[in-house]
């Protein structure tokens, strides 16, 4: 069997020539459209990179400002309240009222620390310790002395105390 000689027919030549020209034209159109898209995307990517750089610079400036502001505020923090807690009053079988009165007396002794900045209060911690530990309390004909178990300095001055016989 033999393949017919299509190369001799004029219509077949025109068909193949048209297909070749159509392929070339469609390829050129594809390259043009693809090139335009790539150009738009590259411009958009450059703009986004520039925006990202600007935002990172701005974020860095904001973070520095916030850190500076926080440091200034930390220096300005003051003691706004005092909490006193006696932890071992059950051992001496004291009633709640007596414990409350002792706690209030301690608060009155150190109320000068209210509205002082934390740094000043922390520097005067030895004076605070002596003011609390050197005072004795008389409850039900027995004398008690306080020992500081723990002190926490922040906007609330928190003190935990232990009772001892004098």
C-alpha positions in Angstrom: 0.0 0.0 0.0 1.2 3.3 -0.9 0.8 6.8 0.7 -0.8 9.2 -1.7 1.4 12.1 -2.7 -0.4 15.0 -0.9 2.4 17.4 -1.5 1.3 17.7 -5.1 -2.2 18.8 -4.3 -2.6 22.6 -4.1 -5.4 22.5 -1.4 -3.3 20.4 0.9 -0.4 22.8 0.6 -2.7 25.7 1.4 -4.0 23.8 4.4 -0.6 23.2 5.8 0.6 26.7 5.1 -2.5 28.1 6.8 -1.9 25.9 9.8 1.7 27.0 10.0 0.8 30.7 9.7 -2.0 30.3 12.3 0.4 28.5 14.7 3.0 31.3 14.3 0.4 34.1 14.8 -1.2 32.3 17.8 2.3 31.9 19.3 3.1 35.6 18.8 -0.3 36.6 20.4 0.4 34.2 23.4 3.9 35.7 23.8 2.5 39.3 23.7 -0.3 38.5 26.3 2.1 36.5 28.6 4.7 39.3 28.4 2.1 41.9 29.3 0.9 39.9 32.3 4.5 39.3 33.5 5.2 43.0 33.3 2.1 43.8 35.3 3.0 41.2 37.9 6.6 42.3 38.2 5.5 45.9 38.7 3.0 44.8 41.3 5.7 42.7 43.1 8.1 45.7 43.1 5.3 47.9 44.6 4.5 45.2 47.3 8.2 44.8 48.1 8.5 48.6 48.6 5.4 48.7 50.7 6.7 45.8 52.8 10.0 47.7 53.4 8.2 50.8 54.3 5.9 49.0 56.7 8.9 47.2 58.3 10.6 50.5 58.9 7.5 52.0 60.3 7.0 48.9 62.6 10.5 49.2 63.8 10.0 52.9 64.7 6.7 52.1 66.5 8.4 49.3 68.4 11.2 51.6 69.5 8.6 54.2 70.6 6.6 51.7 72.5 9.6 50.3 74.3 10.7 53.8 75.2 7.2 54.6 76.4 7.0 51.4 78.5 10.4 52.1 80.1 9.2 55.6 81.0 6.0 54.2 82.4 7.8 51.6 84.4 9.9 54.3 86.0 6.7 56.1 86.9 4.8 53.2 88.4 3.6 53.9 91.9 2.4 51.8 94.8 -1.4 52.1 94.8 -2.4 49.7 97.4 -1.0 47.6 100.3 -1.9 44.0 101.0 -0.9 42.4 104.3 -1.6 38.7 105.0 -0.7 36.8 108.1 -0.2 33.1 107.1 0.2 31.1 110.3 -2.4 32.6 112.7 -4.2 29.2 113.0 -1.1 27.8 114.8 -1.7 30.3 117.7 -5.5 29.9 117.6 -6.2 33.5 117.0 -9.6 34.7 115.9 -10.2 36.5 112.6 -10.8 39.9 114.2 -7.5 39.9 116.0 -5.7 38.9 112.8 -7.5 41.7 110.9 -6.6 44.3 113.5 -2.9 43.3 113.4 -3.0 43.5 109.6 -4.6 46.9 109.7 -2.0 48.1 112.2 0.8 47.0 109.9 -0.9 48.8 107.0 -1.0 52.0 109.0 2.7 51.7 109.9 3.7 51.5 106.2 1.0 53.6 104.6 3.7 56.2 103.9 4.7 54.0 101.0 1.4 54.7 99.2 1.8 56.8 96.0 5.5 56.4 96.2 7.2 55.1 93.1 8.3 51.4 93.2 12.0 52.2 93.0 11.8 54.4 96.1 9.8 51.8 98.0 12.2 49.1 97.1 15.2 51.2 98.2 13.5 51.7 101.6 12.8 48.0 102.1 15.1 47.6 105.1 13.3 50.5 106.8 10.0 48.8 106.0 11.3 45.5 107.3 12.4 47.1 110.6 9.1 49.0 111.0 7.2 45.7 110.7 9.5 43.3 112.6 10.4 45.6 115.6 6.8 46.2 116.6 5.0 43.8 119.0 1.3 43.2 119.3 -0.6 42.2 122.4 -3.6 39.9 121.7 -5.4 38.0 124.5 -2.7 38.8 127.1 0.0 37.4 124.9 2.6 39.3 123.0 3.4 38.5 119.3 6.0 39.6 117.0 5.8 39.5 113.2 8.4 38.1 110.8 8.3 38.9 107.1 8.0 35.8 105.0 7.7 37.5 101.6 7.4 41.0 100.1 6.4 41.7 96.5 6.9 45.3 95.1 4.6 46.3 92.3 1.5 48.6 92.0 0.3 46.6 94.9 2.7 46.1 97.8 2.0 42.5 98.9 3.5 41.4 102.3 3.1 37.9 103.8 3.9 37.7 107.5 4.4 35.0 110.1 3.4 35.4 113.8 5.8 34.4 116.5 5.7 34.6 120.3 7.8 37.4 121.7 
